[in-house]
Amino acid sequence: MSIPETAITDLDWTMVPSPAFVVDTRLVEANAKLHAYVAEQSGAKILLALKGFAMWSVFPLMRPYLSGCCASGPIEAELAREKFNKEVHTYAVAFNEADIRESIPFSDHMVFNSPAQLRRFLPLVRESGRPIEIGLRVNPQYSEVEVDLYNPCALGSRLGTRRDQLGDDIPPLLDGLNFHVMCEQGADTLERVLAAVEERFGDLLPGLKWINFGGGHHITKAEYDVDYLIEVIRAFRSRHPHLQVYLEPGEAHGLNTGVLVGTVLDIVHNGMPVAILDVSATAHMPDTLEMPYRPTIHGAGEPGATPHTYRLGGPTCLAGDVIGDWSFPKPLSVGDRIVFADMAHYTMVKTTMFNGVKHPAITTWDGSRLKIIRTFGYADYAGRLS
């Protein structure tokens, strides 16, 4: 099974309010169907990681194909229960008591990051009377993520429990294990990660009900070997047939499903032409500064590739609110639309209202109708403050 062409090519960008996210519902459903295919063929259950994609207006399209959601605390857990209403798996790097009490009513699995957290809060979970299954995030001390900012196994990482920190009292309390050590990687990486997990934690697996392979699986990327993933999961399940396998991709659900549309507000000159947009790197797509990475722009190329090169920057007061340099076949003018590709996953959930800049509207496109789902204004900005 393959995914369809993932570029929105049949929309007149002048129809779109600016700035705005535009998510193609056809592509969201196609990604969900591919995840369902993996689940059907492998026997795994696929969850939506809300930290990567939480656009709940499209959940009705995704719900038939997925087993539920994973949440990073009580707020995401409540959203998962209210808007998706299937399995909810809640994990946090560290809970406080209020987080636990607020998460319990919405959660089916609760995964702790450390033995200390599990010992402290397990009594509260048990006292609730809800049949919540208990997991622990483990650190297999193996990862192929090269950038430490995204490497959960880096020296000094706070994420997950190493085997030498586990203790003897914890394994009997567990229904499952969770690990998450991948980032935008393939099934070959997963296969090597599983070898490390089995080497360090394999003796615990016979006493468990499930294991969660975490996220970072780039399943919907065009080059991803879906059949290889299915083989890897099947091979693991043949070695551990009693275990339910979970995967919780976040990025893969929203990959290539949406764009961020902006407009040129002004063009200034300082050693080179600089186009100021109503789209901000720091407020609207912070990963371009944090990772950093260079987004793709429809109709634009590398500096110098075509006759007219511009630096693109945002409207905030931050001097570093610069997206980067691109070339265009024609000179840019005030009012021109700039379309940033692949902006549905992570970008949407990380936006801020820094500087009070206009927040992008949220819209959908189904091939015939542009639907404005949500716009933002003063009340949204003021409501975050006091």
Secondary structure, DSSP 4 states (H G I P E B T S, - for coil): ------S--S--GGGS-SSEEEEEHHHHHHHHHHHHHHHHHH--EEEEETTT---GGGHHHHGGG--EEEESSHHHHHHIIIII-SEEEEE-SS--HHHHHHHGGG-SEEEESSHHHHHHHHHHHHHT----EEEEEB--S-----SGGG-TTSTT--SSB-GGGS-SSSGGG-SEEE----SSB-HHHHHHHHHHHHHHHGGGGGG-SEEE--S-B-TTSTT--HHHHHHHHHHHHHHSTTPEEEE--SHHHHTTSEEEEEEEEEEEESSSEEEEES--HHHH-THHHHS-----BTT-BSTTSSSEEEEEE-SSS-TT-EEEEEEESS---TT-EEEESS-SSSHHHH---GGGPPPPEEEEE-SS-EEEEE---HHHHHHT--
